[in-house]
Amino acid sequence: MSAPNRTHGSAGPPMAYELTEEQQAMLDGASDYAERELYPLAARMDTEEWWPAEAFAALGKTGYLGATVPEAYGGAGVDLFSSGLVLQGLSRWNHALGLAWVAHDNLCVNNIYRNADEALRRKYLPGLCSGALVGALGLTEPGAGSDALGSMRTTARRNGDHYLLNGGKIYITNGPVADVVLVYAKTQPERGAQGISAFIVEKGFPGFRVAQKLTKMGFRGSQTAELVFEDCRVPAANLVGAENGGVAVVMSGLDLERAMIAPLCLGIAERALQLALDYAQSRQQFGRRIADFQMIQAKLAEMYVAVETMRTFTYRVLAAANDLEVGGGGRGRIHALTAASVMYASEAMARVLADAVQIHGGNGYIWESEVNRLFRATKLLEIGAGTTEVRKLIISGELLGRG
């Protein structure tokens, strides 16, 4: 197993969107590890909505947590592009853990590293990088999905050396198992999005609870919850960034999230293509392999083209987002590019999985089959991190100068 390179750090963007030798080794190492250690967990995770508590500690021990965090805090010290390759490799074999990984490593850990002060970094990052702590992001609220900022109702009121948080968050990936949640709340509600602040909330803080674990159609092993804050006491020292400065944290984080969801889609689509190829070459009908029929060959060719174009676009946008400065997202070319990459990747992945199920025929329609498990996961990636419709609004807004 090849862990992230702790000597050379960033591997840099690819040349002409081909991976360097070091980058290919990182992707292969993550994929080999996931095939050996995480793939055997996937079926049970889906069937039982089971969470393998030991998996994150193992990922941390192997060097696959805290990918973008410097070694001084316990991380691997690689760049965003390289962390995307880790996610791609993990997602080929266990997409539910891939989603849990990106919620932890990108949405929570990377945001804390980029935006928190030194004391908070020292306090939380080592445990998050080792896997002793599981992280999550608390942004989406009931009644405030795509309009997460404008419709945010969770508030934080200063009370001495604490803030009191009141409100709720929903559809929170890792919510039921998270030890640390990066939560957004309005410290000055009258200022709208400009009155939002970010806080680190621990699961043991008074007034914080998991209201319910949510049952999903796909990504069932990835734990999802509704969170509630009722006069939740958060130390003032756990404020991330400046008070009322949370919108910059949110927007740059969302662009990085969208860039990172694309390799998750890519890993799933790669696995679906391989499953379809294997099945087409083994399934016999009318005395011949179904791979010998031109209609099946046409589907396989279209799936291949979709995967390869996903790969190129995903790598291009990861490279473009690689050095996004803190507070630099939410506008301009990178805002349109990240929205475009996740929109294209999620839609192309959905087409690939639809063809993969069709090639499998009745076997693909059976709940327990691997291709069915992958197929049920596709819709979330057209909804999460901003729906396809919101992604189109972002792209058109930038094209028309309204960004």
N, C-alpha and C positions, 0 to 999 in steps of 0.2 A: 504494500500500500504506500502510495506517495502522498505525503502531507504537504500543505502549502509551504513554499520555500521560506524559511525563516532567516536566510542569510542575505539573499538578494532583494527581498522586499517586493516592490512593485515590478511586475513583468512588463508593464507598458502596453499601449494599444497595439493591435496586430498590423502587420504590413499587408495592404490590399485585402484586409479582412481574412487573411489566413493566419492561423495560430502559429506562434513561434514554437520552437522545440520545448521551451520551458512551460509555455501555456498549455500545449498539448499534453505534457506530462501531468500538469495539474488537473486537467479535465479527466484524463485517463485514471489518475489516482483516485479522484472522488468517485468516478463511476465504478471502478473496481471495488472500492470500499463499500459503496452502496449495494452493489450486486451481492456481495458476500455477507454483509452485516444487516442491511436494512430491507432488502427484498424479501427475506423470509418472514418479516413482520407484517408485510403489506396486506395480505389477505385477512388476517385476524383483525388488524386495525380497521379495515373496512367493514367486516361482518359485525363486529362487536362494538364499534366506535371505541376501541381500546387504545389507551395511551401507554406506550412502553417507557416508563419513567426512567429507565436506565439508559435510554438511547442518547439523550443529550449529554450526559456525563461521558459516555463513550466518544461522542463526537468531539467534545472538548478535549479529552485526553489525546485524541488523534490529531488535533490541530485544526479542526474544521469549524470552530466557533470563534467569534471575534475576528473574522477574516481581515477586516479593514482597520482593526485596532492595533496600534503599535505594540511591540513586544514588551515594552515597559509596563503595560497594563495587563499583560497576559494574552494579548492577541497574536495573530499571525503576521501582521504588518504588510499585507498585500494590498493591491489597489482594487477599486470597484470592479474593473473588468475581470480580474482574477476571481473575485468573489462570485461574479456571475457564472464563471465556468464551474465553480464548486456547486452552485445551485443547479446548473444544467445536468451535471453528473449525478447528483443525488436524486433529481426528479425523474430520471430515466427509470429508476428502480423502486422508488417509494415517493410518489408525488405528494402524499399527505405529510410525510416528514419534511419534504422539500418546502411545502408551504409553511409548516411550523418553523423551519429553519429561517426562511426569509423574514417572517414576522419578528422572530427573535433577533437575528443578526443584522438585518438592514433597518427595519422600522424602529426597533428599540435600541439595540446596542450602538449601531453606527450613528444614530441621532444623538444619543447621549455623548458619545465621543466627540462629535462635531460641535456640539452646542453647550455642554455642561462645563462648569468651572472645574478646577483641578481637584478640589476636595471631593466633589461628586464622582469624578472619574476614578479617583483612588478608592472610593468607598464601594462603588458598584461594578466597575468593569471587570476586575479580576474574577469575581464569582460568575458573572455572565459569560466570560470567555472560557472558563473551565467547565461550564455546564452545571455547576452547583446551583445556579439560579437560572430560571426560565423567564424570558422577557416577552412583553407584549406592548402594543400601541393602542391607546384609548382615544379614538377620534370620533367615529361614527356614533350617532345617537338615534333613538327612536324618533321618527318624524324628521330626521335631518341626515339623509344619506348623501346624495350628490351635492346638496347644499350644506356641506358639513360645517362651514365656517359661519355663513350668514344665519343659519337656523340653530346654531349651538345654544343650548340652554343650561348646560352645566356651568355653575359659577364657583368662584373661589374668592372668599372674603378674608382679608387679613384680620387676625385676632391675636395680637401680641406677637410672639415668636412662632406662630403657626398660621396656616391658612385653613379655613373650613370649606371643604368642597361639598357641593350639593348638586345632584343630578344623576344621570345614567348614561351608559354607553352600551351599544349593542353590536352584534356580529363581530365580536372581538376575538381574532385568532389567537390561540394560546390562553385565552381568558380563564378557563377553568383550572389551568395548571401553572399559571404565571406567578412568579414570586415578586416580580418588579414590572410595573406598568407605567409607561410614559403617557401621561394624561393631559389633555388640553381642556382648559376651562376659561370662562370669561371673568377676568378680574375687574374690568370696566365694561359692563354690558351695554351701556349707552354708546360706546364707541364702536360697536359691531365687531367686525373682524379685527380691527386695530386694537381691541381691548382683550385679546386672547393671550393667555400665558400657558407655559408648559411646566409640568410638575412630575417628579418621580414619586410614585405611590407604591408602598410595599403592601403585600397581602395582609399583613398583620396590623396595619394601621386601624385604629378605632374608627368605626363608621363606614368601612369599606367591606363589601361582600359581593360574592358571585350570586346573582339573583337566580340564574338558571343556565344550565348547559343546553345548547341548542342542537337539535338533530337535523342533519343536512342530507341532501340528495347525493352529493359527492364529497370528496376530500373528507370522508367520514372519520378517519383516524386523526385528522387534525382537529384539535379541540376548539370549540367556539362557544362564546358565552355572552350573556347580558350582565353588565356590571352596574352596581348601584353605590352611590356615595351619599351618605346621610350625616351631615356635619362631620365628615371625614377629616380628622386632624392630620395635616401634612406639615412637617417642619418647614419654616420659611427658607431654611438652607437648601431644601429640595426643589426650589424654583430653578428651572433650567433656562439660562439666558436671562434677559431683562424682563421685568414685569411689563405686560402688554406688548412684548416682543415676540409672542408665539407664532404670529402669522408667517414670519420669515422662516422659522423652524419648520412649520407645516409645509410651506410651498416648496422649499428646496428638498425636503424629505419626500414629498409626493412625486417630484420628478425623478428622484433616485429610485423610489419604489416602482414607478412605471418602467424605468429602464431595467429593473431587476425582475419584474414579472415576466418579461419576454423570454429569458432563458428558462424559466420554469415551464412556459408553454413549449419551448423548443425541446426540452428533455422529454416531455410527455409525448410529443409528436414523433420524435425519433424512436421511442419505444413502440409506439403504435405501428409505425412503418415496418419495423423489424418483425413484430407479431404477424402483420398481414403477409409479409413475404414468406415467413416460415409456414404459415397456414396454407397459403396458396400453393406452395410446393409439396405439401404433404396430403392435402385433401384431394380425394379422388371422386370424380363424377363422370358418368358416361364412359368409364374405362380410361379416363385421362386425368392428369393433374389439372386442377382449375387454373393454375398458372399458365397453362397452354392456351387458354381461351383469351381472345383479343380484348374482350371487355374487361377482364380482370387485369390484363397487362396495361390497359389504358388507365385504370384506376391507380395501379401501382406507380405508373409514370407520373401521373398528376400529383400523387402524394409525395413522391420524391422531389418534384419541382417545388412544391409548397414548403417542404422541410428545408431545402437548400436556400430558398429566398428568405425564409424566416431566419436561418442561420446568419446570412450576410447582413440583413437589416439589424438583427439583434446585436451582433458584434459591432457594427458601425455606431449604433446609438450608445452602447456601453462605453465605447472608446470616447465618444463625444461628451458623455457625462462623467468621465473618469476624474476630471479635475474641476468639477463644479464647485465654485466657492461657496462658503457658508452664506446663506441668504440669497444666493444667486439664482435660485429656481423660481418657477411660477411666472415666467415671462420670457419672451424672445424665442429664438430659434430652438434652444434646448427644450423649452416647454412644449413646442409643437412636435419636436422629434420624439420625445419620450412618449407623448400621447399616441403618436403615429405608430411607434414600434409595438406598444402593447396592444393597440387596436388591431394591427395587421397580424401579429403573432397569435392572438387569441382567436381571431376569426379563421386564420389558416389552420390552426390546430383543430378547431371544431370541424372543418371540412375533412381534414386527415382522419379524424376519429370516426366521422360518419362513414367514410369509405372503408375504414378498417372494420367496422361492425358489419357493413354490407358484405365484405369479402368473407367474413366469418359466418354469415348467414344466421341460422338458428342458434348456433353456439355463441354468437356475439350478443344475442338477446338475453342470454342467461345471466342472472345477477352475479353469480359467483365467478364468471369468467374474467380474466385480467383485462381484456379489451373493453368489456362492459364497465369495469371499475374505472378505467381511464375515460370512457365516454361520458360517464356521469359527472366527471370532474370538470368538463369543458365549460359549462355555462357560468360557473363562478368567475372564471377569468375574463368573461365578457361583462361582468358586473362589478367585481371588486376593483379597487384603486381607481374608481371613476368609471362609470358605465361606458359602453361603446358610444352612446349618444353624447355623453359629456366629452369624450375624447374628440369626437367630431367638432363639437363647439369650440374646444381649445384650438384645434388645428385651424379651423376656418377663421377664428378670431385673430390668430397670429397672422394668417395670410392676408386678412383684410385690414390689419392694423388696429384691431380693437383689443389686442392683448394688454 
